[in-house]
Amino acid sequence: KKKKEVLSVSMGQGQEVVARRFVDQGAATGCWALFQNCHLGLKFLEELELRLGDPTQEFDEDMRMWVTAEPHPEFPIGLLQM
């Protein structure tokens, strides 16, 4: 069995750039990504929801993402339903 690389970033203070890079890397290589404190990066989550729902986007079948966040009324619930 192959060992998976797990990339992690704590959102806030401009970390959206890093998070986007992790999504790109996961889509290409199948690595896993952990996005922490996402209540601080709601705009990124909306962007991620749109990207994951776009049928023209291709993602490696082994890619996985985890999201942690404090409760927030603007959290995109659709992201959790994917």
mmCIF file of the N, C-alpha and C atoms, coordinates in Angstrom:
data_MODEL
# 
_entry.id   MODEL 
# 
loop_
_atom_site.group_PDB 
_atom_site.id 
_atom_site.type_symbol 
_atom_site.label_atom_id 
_atom_site.label_alt_id 
_atom_site.label_comp_id 
_atom_site.label_asym_id 
_atom_site.label_entity_id 
_atom_site.label_seq_id 
_atom_site.pdbx_PDB_ins_code 
_atom_site.Cartn_x 
_atom_site.Cartn_y 
_atom_site.Cartn_z 
_atom_site.occupancy 
_atom_site.B_iso_or_equiv 
_atom_site.pdbx_formal_charge 
_atom_site.auth_seq_id 
_atom_site.auth_comp_id 
_atom_site.auth_asym_id 
_atom_site.auth_atom_id 
_atom_site.pdbx_PDB_model_num 
ATOM 1   N N  . LYS A 1 1  ? 0.820   -1.178 0.000   1.00 0.00 ? 1  LYS A N  1 
ATOM 2   C CA . LYS A 1 1  ? 0.000   0.000  0.000   1.00 0.00 ? 1  LYS A CA 1 
ATOM 3   C C  . LYS A 1 1  ? 0.873   1.254  0.000   1.00 0.00 ? 1  LYS A C  1 
ATOM 4   N N  . LYS A 1 2  ? 0.476   2.243  -0.788  1.00 0.00 ? 2  LYS A N  1 
ATOM 5   C CA . LYS A 1 2  ? 1.230   3.490  -0.837  1.00 0.00 ? 2  LYS A CA 1 
ATOM 6   C C  . LYS A 1 2  ? 0.871   4.382  0.332   1.00 0.00 ? 2  LYS A C  1 
ATOM 7   N N  . LYS A 1 3  ? 1.862   5.053  0.872   1.00 0.00 ? 3  LYS A N  1 
ATOM 8   C CA . LYS A 1 3  ? 1.629   6.033  1.932   1.00 0.00 ? 3  LYS A CA 1 
ATOM 9   C C  . LYS A 1 3  ? 1.201   7.339  1.276   1.00 0.00 ? 3  LYS A C  1 
ATOM 10  N N  . LYS A 1 4  ? 0.146   7.945  1.794   1.00 0.00 ? 4  LYS A N  1 
ATOM 11  C CA . LYS A 1 4  ? -0.375  9.187  1.226   1.00 0.00 ? 4  LYS A CA 1 
ATOM 12  C C  . LYS A 1 4  ? 0.240   10.395 1.913   1.00 0.00 ? 4  LYS A C  1 
ATOM 13  N N  . GLU A 1 5  ? 0.541   11.388 1.117   1.00 0.00 ? 5  GLU A N  1 
ATOM 14  C CA . GLU A 1 5  ? 1.001   12.660 1.651   1.00 0.00 ? 5  GLU A CA 1 
ATOM 15  C C  . GLU A 1 5  ? -0.226  13.444 2.122   1.00 0.00 ? 5  GLU A C  1 
ATOM 16  N N  . VAL A 1 6  ? -0.147  14.003 3.326   1.00 0.00 ? 6  VAL A N  1 
ATOM 17  C CA . VAL A 1 6  ? -1.237  14.814 3.860   1.00 0.00 ? 6  VAL A CA 1 
ATOM 18  C C  . VAL A 1 6  ? -0.716  16.238 4.034   1.00 0.00 ? 6  VAL A C  1 
ATOM 19  N N  . LEU A 1 7  ? -1.335  17.157 3.319   1.00 0.00 ? 7  LEU A N  1 
ATOM 20  C CA . LEU A 1 7  ? -0.973  18.566 3.394   1.00 0.00 ? 7  LEU A CA 1 
ATOM 21  C C  . LEU A 1 7  ? -1.962  19.257 4.319   1.00 0.00 ? 7  LEU A C  1 
ATOM 22  N N  . SER A 1 8  ? -1.506  20.169 5.158   1.00 0.00 ? 8  SER A N  1 
ATOM 23  C CA . SER A 1 8  ? -2.444  20.853 6.050   1.00 0.00 ? 8  SER A CA 1 
ATOM 24  C C  . SER A 1 8  ? -2.142  22.339 6.106   1.00 0.00 ? 8  SER A C  1 
ATOM 25  N N  . VAL A 1 9  ? -3.207  23.093 6.259   1.00 0.00 ? 9  VAL A N  1 
ATOM 26  C CA . VAL A 1 9  ? -3.083  24.545 6.380   1.00 0.00 ? 9  VAL A CA 1 
ATOM 27  C C  . VAL A 1 9  ? -4.170  25.036 7.332   1.00 0.00 ? 9  VAL A C  1 
ATOM 28  N N  . SER A 1 10 ? -3.799  25.998 8.163   1.00 0.00 ? 10 SER A N  1 
ATOM 29  C CA . SER A 1 10 ? -4.751  26.649 9.050   1.00 0.00 ? 10 SER A CA 1 
ATOM 30  C C  . SER A 1 10 ? -5.159  27.951 8.370   1.00 0.00 ? 10 SER A C  1 
ATOM 31  N N  . MET A 1 11 ? -6.439  28.096 8.094   1.00 0.00 ? 11 MET A N  1 
ATOM 32  C CA . MET A 1 11 ? -6.924  29.219 7.315   1.00 0.00 ? 11 MET A CA 1 
ATOM 33  C C  . MET A 1 11 ? -6.840  30.523 8.103   1.00 0.00 ? 11 MET A C  1 
ATOM 34  N N  . GLY A 1 12 ? -6.876  31.619 7.372   1.00 0.00 ? 12 GLY A N  1 
ATOM 35  C CA . GLY A 1 12 ? -6.776  32.953 7.944   1.00 0.00 ? 12 GLY A CA 1 
ATOM 36  C C  . GLY A 1 12 ? -5.515  33.637 7.469   1.00 0.00 ? 12 GLY A C  1 
ATOM 37  N N  . GLN A 1 13 ? -5.526  34.945 7.459   1.00 0.00 ? 13 GLN A N  1 
ATOM 38  C CA . GLN A 1 13 ? -4.363  35.769 7.111   1.00 0.00 ? 13 GLN A CA 1 
ATOM 39  C C  . GLN A 1 13 ? -3.715  35.368 5.792   1.00 0.00 ? 13 GLN A C  1 
ATOM 40  N N  . GLY A 1 14 ? -4.506  35.281 4.738   1.00 0.00 ? 14 GLY A N  1 
ATOM 41  C CA . GLY A 1 14 ? -3.966  35.039 3.406   1.00 0.00 ? 14 GLY A CA 1 
ATOM 42  C C  . GLY A 1 14 ? -3.608  33.606 3.078   1.00 0.00 ? 14 GLY A C  1 
ATOM 43  N N  . GLN A 1 15 ? -4.031  32.646 3.882   1.00 0.00 ? 15 GLN A N  1 
ATOM 44  C CA . GLN A 1 15 ? -3.676  31.252 3.637   1.00 0.00 ? 15 GLN A CA 1 
ATOM 45  C C  . GLN A 1 15 ? -4.483  30.620 2.495   1.00 0.00 ? 15 GLN A C  1 
ATOM 46  N N  . GLU A 1 16 ? -5.405  31.382 1.895   1.00 0.00 ? 16 GLU A N  1 
ATOM 47  C CA . GLU A 1 16 ? -6.182  30.860 0.776   1.00 0.00 ? 16 GLU A CA 1 
ATOM 48  C C  . GLU A 1 16 ? -5.274  30.468 -0.378  1.00 0.00 ? 16 GLU A C  1 
ATOM 49  N N  . VAL A 1 17 ? -4.184  31.210 -0.565  1.00 0.00 ? 17 VAL A N  1 
ATOM 50  C CA . VAL A 1 17 ? -3.234  30.909 -1.639  1.00 0.00 ? 17 VAL A CA 1 
ATOM 51  C C  . VAL A 1 17 ? -2.633  29.522 -1.433  1.00 0.00 ? 17 VAL A C  1 
ATOM 52  N N  . VAL A 1 18 ? -2.248  29.233 -0.213  1.00 0.00 ? 18 VAL A N  1 
ATOM 53  C CA . VAL A 1 18 ? -1.683  27.923 0.122   1.00 0.00 ? 18 VAL A CA 1 
ATOM 54  C C  . VAL A 1 18 ? -2.745  26.839 -0.073  1.00 0.00 ? 18 VAL A C  1 
ATOM 55  N N  . ALA A 1 19 ? -3.958  27.105 0.391   1.00 0.00 ? 19 ALA A N  1 
ATOM 56  C CA . ALA A 1 19 ? -5.040  26.125 0.276   1.00 0.00 ? 19 ALA A CA 1 
ATOM 57  C C  . ALA A 1 19 ? -5.347  25.818 -1.189  1.00 0.00 ? 19 ALA A C  1 
ATOM 58  N N  . ARG A 1 20 ? -5.372  26.832 -2.042  1.00 0.00 ? 20 ARG A N  1 
ATOM 59  C CA . ARG A 1 20 ? -5.599  26.601 -3.478  1.00 0.00 ? 20 ARG A CA 1 
ATOM 60  C C  . ARG A 1 20 ? -4.508  25.721 -4.067  1.00 0.00 ? 20 ARG A C  1 
ATOM 61  N N  . ARG A 1 21 ? -3.280  25.966 -3.656  1.00 0.00 ? 21 ARG A N  1 
ATOM 62  C CA . ARG A 1 21 ? -2.158  25.149 -4.149  1.00 0.00 ? 21 ARG A CA 1 
ATOM 63  C C  . ARG A 1 21 ? -2.334  23.690 -3.715  1.00 0.00 ? 21 ARG A C  1 
ATOM 64  N N  . PHE A 1 22 ? -2.810  23.477 -2.499  1.00 0.00 ? 22 PHE A N  1 
ATOM 65  C CA . PHE A 1 22 ? -3.037  22.117 -2.014  1.00 0.00 ? 22 PHE A CA 1 
ATOM 66  C C  . PHE A 1 22 ? -4.148  21.428 -2.802  1.00 0.00 ? 22 PHE A C  1 
ATOM 67  N N  . VAL A 1 23 ? -5.193  22.178 -3.154  1.00 0.00 ? 23 VAL A N  1 
ATOM 68  C CA . VAL A 1 23 ? -6.273  21.602 -3.977  1.00 0.00 ? 23 VAL A CA 1 
ATOM 69  C C  . VAL A 1 23 ? -5.719  21.220 -5.336  1.00 0.00 ? 23 VAL A C  1 
ATOM 70  N N  . ASP A 1 24 ? -4.932  22.102 -5.928  1.00 0.00 ? 24 ASP A N  1 
ATOM 71  C CA . ASP A 1 24 ? -4.327  21.801 -7.235  1.00 0.00 ? 24 ASP A CA 1 
ATOM 72  C C  . ASP A 1 24 ? -3.434  20.560 -7.154  1.00 0.00 ? 24 ASP A C  1 
ATOM 73  N N  . GLN A 1 25 ? -2.639  20.492 -6.106  1.00 0.00 ? 25 GLN A N  1 
ATOM 74  C CA . GLN A 1 25 ? -1.729  19.357 -5.938  1.00 0.00 ? 25 GLN A CA 1 
ATOM 75  C C  . GLN A 1 25 ? -2.511  18.063 -5.726  1.00 0.00 ? 25 GLN A C  1 
ATOM 76  N N  . GLY A 1 26 ? -3.557  18.121 -4.930  1.00 0.00 ? 26 GLY A N  1 
ATOM 77  C CA . GLY A 1 26 ? -4.386  16.942 -4.706  1.00 0.00 ? 26 GLY A CA 1 
ATOM 78  C C  . GLY A 1 26 ? -5.083  16.482 -5.968  1.00 0.00 ? 26 GLY A C  1 
ATOM 79  N N  . ALA A 1 27 ? -5.569  17.435 -6.740  1.00 0.00 ? 27 ALA A N  1 
ATOM 80  C CA . ALA A 1 27 ? -6.250  17.100 -7.991  1.00 0.00 ? 27 ALA A CA 1 
ATOM 81  C C  . ALA A 1 27 ? -5.299  16.397 -8.950  1.00 0.00 ? 27 ALA A C  1 
ATOM 82  N N  . ALA A 1 28 ? -4.041  16.791 -8.944  1.00 0.00 ? 28 ALA A N  1 
ATOM 83  C CA . ALA A 1 28 ? -3.061  16.220 -9.865  1.00 0.00 ? 28 ALA A CA 1 
ATOM 84  C C  . ALA A 1 28 ? -2.454  14.912 -9.372  1.00 0.00 ? 28 ALA A C  1 
ATOM 85  N N  . THR A 1 29 ? -2.194  14.814 -8.049  1.00 0.00 ? 29 THR A N  1 
ATOM 86  C CA . THR A 1 29 ? -1.426  13.669 -7.548  1.00 0.00 ? 29 THR A CA 1 
ATOM 87  C C  . THR A 1 29 ? -2.205  12.723 -6.642  1.00 0.00 ? 29 THR A C  1 
ATOM 88  N N  . GLY A 1 30 ? -3.378  13.161 -6.168  1.00 0.00 ? 30 GLY A N  1 
ATOM 89  C CA . GLY A 1 30 ? -4.158  12.313 -5.267  1.00 0.00 ? 30 GLY A CA 1 
ATOM 90  C C  . GLY A 1 30 ? -3.763  12.429 -3.812  1.00 0.00 ? 30 GLY A C  1 
ATOM 91  N N  . CYS A 1 31 ? -2.941  13.441 -3.470  1.00 0.00 ? 31 CYS A N  1 
ATOM 92  C CA . CYS A 1 31 ? -2.594  13.601 -2.053  1.00 0.00 ? 31 CYS A CA 1 
ATOM 93  C C  . CYS A 1 31 ? -3.823  14.087 -1.283  1.00 0.00 ? 31 CYS A C  1 
ATOM 94  N N  . TRP A 1 32 ? -3.733  14.051 0.015   1.00 0.00 ? 32 TRP A N  1 
ATOM 95  C CA . TRP A 1 32 ? -4.841  14.436 0.875   1.00 0.00 ? 32 TRP A CA 1 
ATOM 96  C C  . TRP A 1 32 ? -4.571  15.821 1.443   1.00 0.00 ? 32 TRP A C  1 
ATOM 97  N N  . ALA A 1 33 ? -5.644  16.550 1.760   1.00 0.00 ? 33 ALA A N  1 
ATOM 98  C CA . ALA A 1 33 ? -5.493  17.906 2.293   1.00 0.00 ? 33 ALA A CA 1 
ATOM 99  C C  . ALA A 1 33 ? -6.400  18.103 3.500   1.00 0.00 ? 33 ALA A C  1 
ATOM 100 N N  . LEU A 1 34 ? -5.874  18.775 4.496   1.00 0.00 ? 34 LEU A N  1 
ATOM 101 C CA . LEU A 1 34 ? -6.621  19.132 5.702   1.00 0.00 ? 34 LEU A CA 1 
ATOM 102 C C  . LEU A 1 34 ? -6.655  20.649 5.795   1.00 0.00 ? 34 LEU A C  1 
ATOM 103 N N  . PHE A 1 35 ? -7.867  21.197 5.753   1.00 0.00 ? 35 PHE A N  1 
ATOM 104 C CA . PHE A 1 35 ? -8.067  22.633 5.878   1.00 0.00 ? 35 PHE A CA 1 
ATOM 105 C C  . PHE A 1 35 ? -8.654  22.899 7.263   1.00 0.00 ? 35 PHE A C  1 
ATOM 106 N N  . GLN A 1 36 ? -7.885  23.584 8.110   1.00 0.00 ? 36 GLN A N  1 
ATOM 107 C CA . GLN A 1 36 ? -8.278  23.826 9.496   1.00 0.00 ? 36 GLN A CA 1 
ATOM 108 C C  . GLN A 1 36 ? -8.768  25.263 9.692   1.00 0.00 ? 36 GLN A C  1 
ATOM 109 N N  . ASN A 1 37 ? -9.638  25.448 10.677  1.00 0.00 ? 37 ASN A N  1 
ATOM 110 C CA . ASN A 1 37 ? -10.163 26.774 11.021  1.00 0.00 ? 37 ASN A CA 1 
ATOM 111 C C  . ASN A 1 37 ? -10.818 27.453 9.824   1.00 0.00 ? 37 ASN A C  1 
ATOM 112 N N  . CYS A 1 38 ? -11.615 26.702 9.086   1.00 0.00 ? 38 CYS A N  1 
ATOM 113 C CA . CYS A 1 38 ? -12.206 27.225 7.860   1.00 0.00 ? 38 CYS A CA 1 
ATOM 114 C C  . CYS A 1 38 ? -13.246 28.307 8.091   1.00 0.00 ? 38 CYS A C  1 
ATOM 115 N N  . HIS A 1 39 ? -13.698 28.486 9.316   1.00 0.00 ? 39 HIS A N  1 
ATOM 116 C CA . HIS A 1 39 ? -14.586 29.608 9.602   1.00 0.00 ? 39 HIS A CA 1 
ATOM 117 C C  . HIS A 1 39 ? -13.864 30.935 9.366   1.00 0.00 ? 39 HIS A C  1 
ATOM 118 N N  . LEU A 1 40 ? -12.534 30.891 9.264   1.00 0.00 ? 40 LEU A N  1 
ATOM 119 C CA . LEU A 1 40 ? -11.740 32.082 8.963   1.00 0.00 ? 40 LEU A CA 1 
ATOM 120 C C  . LEU A 1 40 ? -11.504 32.252 7.464   1.00 0.00 ? 40 LEU A C  1 
ATOM 121 N N  . GLY A 1 41 ? -11.952 31.289 6.663   1.00 0.00 ? 41 GLY A N  1 
ATOM 122 C CA . GLY A 1 41 ? -11.752 31.346 5.210   1.00 0.00 ? 41 GLY A CA 1 
ATOM 123 C C  . GLY A 1 41 ? -13.006 30.975 4.453   1.00 0.00 ? 41 GLY A C  1 
ATOM 124 N N  . LEU A 1 42 ? -14.121 31.590 4.787   1.00 0.00 ? 42 LEU A N  1 
ATOM 125 C CA . LEU A 1 42 ? -15.399 31.236 4.164   1.00 0.00 ? 42 LEU A CA 1 
ATOM 126 C C  . LEU A 1 42 ? -15.409 31.502 2.659   1.00 0.00 ? 42 LEU A C  1 
ATOM 127 N N  . LYS A 1 43 ? -14.735 32.545 2.228   1.00 0.00 ? 43 LYS A N  1 
ATOM 128 C CA . LYS A 1 43 ? -14.675 32.845 0.794   1.00 0.00 ? 43 LYS A CA 1 
ATOM 129 C C  . LYS A 1 43 ? -13.982 31.698 0.045   1.00 0.00 ? 43 LYS A C  1 
ATOM 130 N N  . PHE A 1 44 ? -12.910 31.161 0.628   1.00 0.00 ? 44 PHE A N  1 
ATOM 131 C CA . PHE A 1 44 ? -12.230 30.021 0.021   1.00 0.00 ? 44 PHE A CA 1 
ATOM 132 C C  . PHE A 1 44 ? -13.164 28.809 -0.059  1.00 0.00 ? 44 PHE A C  1 
ATOM 133 N N  . LEU A 1 45 ? -13.949 28.585 0.984   1.00 0.00 ? 45 LEU A N  1 
ATOM 134 C CA . LEU A 1 45 ? -14.871 27.447 0.979   1.00 0.00 ? 45 LEU A CA 1 
ATOM 135 C C  . LEU A 1 45 ? -15.914 27.571 -0.122  1.00 0.00 ? 45 LEU A C  1 
ATOM 136 N N  . GLU A 1 46 ? -16.406 28.778 -0.349  1.00 0.00 ? 46 GLU A N  1 
ATOM 137 C CA . GLU A 1 46 ? -17.364 28.992 -1.444  1.00 0.00 ? 46 GLU A CA 1 
ATOM 138 C C  . GLU A 1 46 ? -16.711 28.683 -2.788  1.00 0.00 ? 46 GLU A C  1 
ATOM 139 N N  . GLU A 1 47 ? -15.473 29.129 -2.944  1.00 0.00 ? 47 GLU A N  1 
ATOM 140 C CA . GLU A 1 47 ? -14.707 28.857 -4.156  1.00 0.00 ? 47 GLU A CA 1 
ATOM 141 C C  . GLU A 1 47 ? -14.480 27.348 -4.320  1.00 0.00 ? 47 GLU A C  1 
ATOM 142 N N  . LEU A 1 48 ? -14.146 26.672 -3.230  1.00 0.00 ? 48 LEU A N  1 
ATOM 143 C CA . LEU A 1 48 ? -13.910 25.231 -3.262  1.00 0.00 ? 48 LEU A CA 1 
ATOM 144 C C  . LEU A 1 48 ? -15.179 24.483 -3.634  1.00 0.00 ? 48 LEU A C  1 
ATOM 145 N N  . GLU A 1 49 ? -16.298 24.898 -3.091  1.00 0.00 ? 49 GLU A N  1 
ATOM 146 C CA . GLU A 1 49 ? -17.578 24.266 -3.400  1.00 0.00 ? 49 GLU A CA 1 
ATOM 147 C C  . GLU A 1 49 ? -17.879 24.374 -4.899  1.00 0.00 ? 49 GLU A C  1 
ATOM 148 N N  . LEU A 1 50 ? -17.659 25.543 -5.471  1.00 0.00 ? 50 LEU A N  1 
ATOM 149 C CA . LEU A 1 50 ? -17.892 25.731 -6.908  1.00 0.00 ? 50 LEU A CA 1 
ATOM 150 C C  . LEU A 1 50 ? -16.957 24.859 -7.736  1.00 0.00 ? 50 LEU A C  1 
ATOM 151 N N  . ARG A 1 51 ? -15.704 24.808 -7.328  1.00 0.00 ? 51 ARG A N  1 
ATOM 152 C CA . ARG A 1 51 ? -14.721 24.012 -8.088  1.00 0.00 ? 51 ARG A CA 1 
ATOM 153 C C  . ARG A 1 51 ? -15.037 22.519 -8.028  1.00 0.00 ? 51 ARG A C  1 
ATOM 154 N N  . LEU A 1 52 ? -15.386 22.040 -6.848  1.00 0.00 ? 52 LEU A N  1 
ATOM 155 C CA . LEU A 1 52 ? -15.691 20.613 -6.712  1.00 0.00 ? 52 LEU A CA 1 
ATOM 156 C C  . LEU A 1 52 ? -16.967 20.237 -7.460  1.00 0.00 ? 52 LEU A C  1 
ATOM 157 N N  . GLY A 1 53 ? -17.883 21.183 -7.584  1.00 0.00 ? 53 GLY A N  1 
ATOM 158 C CA . GLY A 1 53 ? -19.133 20.922 -8.291  1.00 0.00 ? 53 GLY A CA 1 
ATOM 159 C C  . GLY A 1 53 ? -19.063 21.123 -9.789  1.00 0.00 ? 53 GLY A C  1 
ATOM 160 N N  . ASP A 1 54 ? -17.936 21.598 -10.285 1.00 0.00 ? 54 ASP A N  1 
ATOM 161 C CA . ASP A 1 54 ? -17.766 21.869 -11.710 1.00 0.00 ? 54 ASP A CA 1 
ATOM 162 C C  . ASP A 1 54 ? -17.434 20.566 -12.441 1.00 0.00 ? 54 ASP A C  1 
ATOM 163 N N  . PRO A 1 55 ? -18.313 20.119 -13.343 1.00 0.00 ? 55 PRO A N  1 
ATOM 164 C CA . PRO A 1 55 ? -18.069 18.848 -14.033 1.00 0.00 ? 55 PRO A CA 1 
ATOM 165 C C  . PRO A 1 55 ? -16.886 18.884 -14.996 1.00 0.00 ? 55 PRO A C  1 
ATOM 166 N N  . THR A 1 56 ? -16.372 20.075 -15.320 1.00 0.00 ? 56 THR A N  1 
ATOM 167 C CA . THR A 1 56 ? -15.218 20.150 -16.216 1.00 0.00 ? 56 THR A CA 1 
ATOM 168 C C  . THR A 1 56 ? -13.897 19.987 -15.468 1.00 0.00 ? 56 THR A C  1 
ATOM 169 N N  . GLN A 1 57 ? -13.946 20.059 -14.133 1.00 0.00 ? 57 GLN A N  1 
ATOM 170 C CA . GLN A 1 57 ? -12.733 19.902 -13.328 1.00 0.00 ? 57 GLN A CA 1 
ATOM 171 C C  . GLN A 1 57 ? -12.408 18.414 -13.171 1.00 0.00 ? 57 GLN A C  1 
ATOM 172 N N  . GLU A 1 58 ? -11.143 18.083 -13.237 1.00 0.00 ? 58 GLU A N  1 
ATOM 173 C CA . GLU A 1 58 ? -10.706 16.697 -13.046 1.00 0.00 ? 58 GLU A CA 1 
ATOM 174 C C  . GLU A 1 58 ? -9.913  16.600 -11.751 1.00 0.00 ? 58 GLU A C  1 
ATOM 175 N N  . PHE A 1 59 ? -10.209 15.555 -10.988 1.00 0.00 ? 59 PHE A N  1 
ATOM 176 C CA . PHE A 1 59 ? -9.528  15.309 -9.725  1.00 0.00 ? 59 PHE A CA 1 
ATOM 177 C C  . PHE A 1 59 ? -9.069  13.859 -9.687  1.00 0.00 ? 59 PHE A C  1 
ATOM 178 N N  . ASP A 1 60 ? -7.858  13.626 -9.187  1.00 0.00 ? 60 ASP A N  1 
ATOM 179 C CA . ASP A 1 60 ? -7.372  12.265 -8.987  1.00 0.00 ? 60 ASP A CA 1 
ATOM 180 C C  . ASP A 1 60 ? -8.338  11.542 -8.050  1.00 0.00 ? 60 ASP A C  1 
ATOM 181 N N  . GLU A 1 61 ? -8.642  10.301 -8.371  1.00 0.00 ? 61 GLU A N  1 
ATOM 182 C CA . GLU A 1 61 ? -9.635  9.559  -7.575  1.00 0.00 ? 61 GLU A CA 1 
ATOM 183 C C  . GLU A 1 61 ? -9.194  9.301  -6.134  1.00 0.00 ? 61 GLU A C  1 
ATOM 184 N N  . ASP A 1 62 ? -7.917  9.407  -5.840  1.00 0.00 ? 62 ASP A N  1 
ATOM 185 C CA . ASP A 1 62 ? -7.422  9.178  -4.478  1.00 0.00 ? 62 ASP A CA 1 
ATOM 186 C C  . ASP A 1 62 ? -7.431  10.440 -3.616  1.00 0.00 ? 62 ASP A C  1 
ATOM 187 N N  . MET A 1 63 ? -7.722  11.580 -4.218  1.00 0.00 ? 63 MET A N  1 
ATOM 188 C CA . MET A 1 63 ? -7.716  12.844 -3.469  1.00 0.00 ? 63 MET A CA 1 
ATOM 189 C C  . MET A 1 63 ? -8.780  12.825 -2.374  1.00 0.00 ? 63 MET A C  1 
ATOM 190 N N  . ARG A 1 64 ? -8.418  13.326 -1.205  1.00 0.00 ? 64 ARG A N  1 
ATOM 191 C CA . ARG A 1 64 ? -9.348  13.459 -0.093  1.00 0.00 ? 64 ARG A CA 1 
ATOM 192 C C  . ARG A 1 64 ? -9.121  14.810 0.548   1.00 0.00 ? 64 ARG A C  1 
ATOM 193 N N  . MET A 1 65 ? -10.192 15.397 1.105   1.00 0.00 ? 65 MET A N  1 
ATOM 194 C CA . MET A 1 65 ? -10.091 16.669 1.810   1.00 0.00 ? 65 MET A CA 1 
ATOM 195 C C  . MET A 1 65 ? -10.874 16.594 3.104   1.00 0.00 ? 65 MET A C  1 
ATOM 196 N N  . TRP A 1 66 ? -10.305 17.181 4.150   1.00 0.00 ? 66 TRP A N  1 
ATOM 197 C CA . TRP A 1 66 ? -10.982 17.318 5.429   1.00 0.00 ? 66 TRP A CA 1 
ATOM 198 C C  . TRP A 1 66 ? -11.067 18.793 5.760   1.00 0.00 ? 66 TRP A C  1 
ATOM 199 N N  . VAL A 1 67 ? -12.164 19.178 6.373   1.00 0.00 ? 67 VAL A N  1 
ATOM 200 C CA . VAL A 1 67 ? -12.399 20.567 6.738   1.00 0.00 ? 67 VAL A CA 1 
ATOM 201 C C  . VAL A 1 67 ? -12.768 20.609 8.218   1.00 0.00 ? 67 VAL A C  1 
ATOM 202 N N  . THR A 1 68 ? -12.094 21.479 8.964   1.00 0.00 ? 68 THR A N  1 
ATOM 203 C CA . THR A 1 68 ? -12.494 21.727 10.349  1.00 0.00 ? 68 THR A CA 1 
ATOM 204 C C  . THR A 1 68 ? -12.896 23.188 10.453  1.00 0.00 ? 68 THR A C  1 
ATOM 205 N N  . ALA A 1 69 ? -13.896 23.454 11.292  1.00 0.00 ? 69 ALA A N  1 
ATOM 206 C CA . ALA A 1 69 ? -14.372 24.829 11.459  1.00 0.00 ? 69 ALA A CA 1 
ATOM 207 C C  . ALA A 1 69 ? -15.215 24.938 12.711  1.00 0.00 ? 69 ALA A C  1 
ATOM 208 N N  . GLU A 1 70 ? -15.259 26.134 13.257  1.00 0.00 ? 70 GLU A N  1 
ATOM 209 C CA . GLU A 1 70 ? -16.228 26.441 14.298  1.00 0.00 ? 70 GLU A CA 1 
ATOM 210 C C  . GLU A 1 70 ? -17.562 26.684 13.602  1.00 0.00 ? 70 GLU A C  1 
ATOM 211 N N  . PRO A 1 71 ? -18.671 26.482 14.300  1.00 0.00 ? 71 PRO A N  1 
ATOM 212 C CA . PRO A 1 71 ? -19.969 26.757 13.679  1.00 0.00 ? 71 PRO A CA 1 
ATOM 213 C C  . PRO A 1 71 ? -20.041 28.202 13.185  1.00 0.00 ? 71 PRO A C  1 
ATOM 214 N N  . HIS A 1 72 ? -20.582 28.366 11.984  1.00 0.00 ? 72 HIS A N  1 
ATOM 215 C CA . HIS A 1 72 ? -20.730 29.700 11.413  1.00 0.00 ? 72 HIS A CA 1 
ATOM 216 C C  . HIS A 1 72 ? -21.958 29.699 10.511  1.00 0.00 ? 72 HIS A C  1 
ATOM 217 N N  . PRO A 1 73 ? -22.821 30.702 10.614  1.00 0.00 ? 73 PRO A N  1 
ATOM 218 C CA . PRO A 1 73 ? -24.063 30.711 9.830   1.00 0.00 ? 73 PRO A CA 1 
ATOM 219 C C  . PRO A 1 73 ? -23.825 30.807 8.327   1.00 0.00 ? 73 PRO A C  1 
ATOM 220 N N  . GLU A 1 74 ? -22.664 31.258 7.879   1.00 0.00 ? 74 GLU A N  1 
ATOM 221 C CA . GLU A 1 74 ? -22.383 31.399 6.460   1.00 0.00 ? 74 GLU A CA 1 
ATOM 222 C C  . GLU A 1 74 ? -21.583 30.229 5.880   1.00 0.00 ? 74 GLU A C  1 
ATOM 223 N N  . PHE A 1 75 ? -21.369 29.191 6.668   1.00 0.00 ? 75 PHE A N  1 
ATOM 224 C CA . PHE A 1 75 ? -20.643 28.023 6.165   1.00 0.00 ? 75 PHE A CA 1 
ATOM 225 C C  . PHE A 1 75 ? -21.437 27.404 5.022   1.00 0.00 ? 75 PHE A C  1 
ATOM 226 N N  . PRO A 1 76 ? -20.794 27.141 3.863   1.00 0.00 ? 76 PRO A N  1 
ATOM 227 C CA . PRO A 1 76 ? -21.515 26.577 2.717   1.00 0.00 ? 76 PRO A CA 1 
ATOM 228 C C  . PRO A 1 76 ? -21.896 25.107 2.945   1.00 0.00 ? 76 PRO A C  1 
ATOM 229 N N  . ILE A 1 77 ? -23.128 24.891 3.318   1.00 0.00 ? 77 ILE A N  1 
ATOM 230 C CA . ILE A 1 77 ? -23.616 23.549 3.654   1.00 0.00 ? 77 ILE A CA 1 
ATOM 231 C C  . ILE A 1 77 ? -23.480 22.591 2.460   1.00 0.00 ? 77 ILE A C  1 
ATOM 232 N N  . GLY A 1 78 ? -23.619 23.108 1.254   1.00 0.00 ? 78 GLY A N  1 
ATOM 233 C CA . GLY A 1 78 ? -23.478 22.267 0.064   1.00 0.00 ? 78 GLY A CA 1 
ATOM 234 C C  . GLY A 1 78 ? -22.134 21.570 -0.003  1.00 0.00 ? 78 GLY A C  1 
ATOM 235 N N  . LEU A 1 79 ? -21.108 22.175 0.547   1.00 0.00 ? 79 LEU A N  1 
ATOM 236 C CA . LEU A 1 79 ? -19.779 21.573 0.561   1.00 0.00 ? 79 LEU A CA 1 
ATOM 237 C C  . LEU A 1 79 ? -19.790 20.276 1.372   1.00 0.00 ? 79 LEU A C  1 
ATOM 238 N N  . LEU A 1 80 ? -20.546 20.265 2.440   1.00 0.00 ? 80 LEU A N  1 
ATOM 239 C CA . LEU A 1 80 ? -20.619 19.070 3.285   1.00 0.00 ? 80 LEU A CA 1 
ATOM 240 C C  . LEU A 1 80 ? -21.427 17.959 2.640   1.00 0.00 ? 80 LEU A C  1 
ATOM 241 N N  . GLN A 1 81 ? -22.241 18.292 1.660   1.00 0.00 ? 81 GLN A N  1 
ATOM 242 C CA . GLN A 1 81 ? -23.109 17.318 1.023   1.00 0.00 ? 81 GLN A CA 1 
ATOM 243 C C  . GLN A 1 81 ? -22.491 16.686 -0.221  1.00 0.00 ? 81 GLN A C  1 
ATOM 244 N N  . MET A 1 82 ? -21.263 17.032 -0.517  1.00 0.00 ? 82 MET A N  1 
ATOM 245 C CA . MET A 1 82 ? -20.595 16.492 -1.709  1.00 0.00 ? 82 MET A CA 1 
ATOM 246 C C  . MET A 1 82 ? -19.977 15.148 -1.421  1.00 0.00 ? 82 MET A C  1 
# 
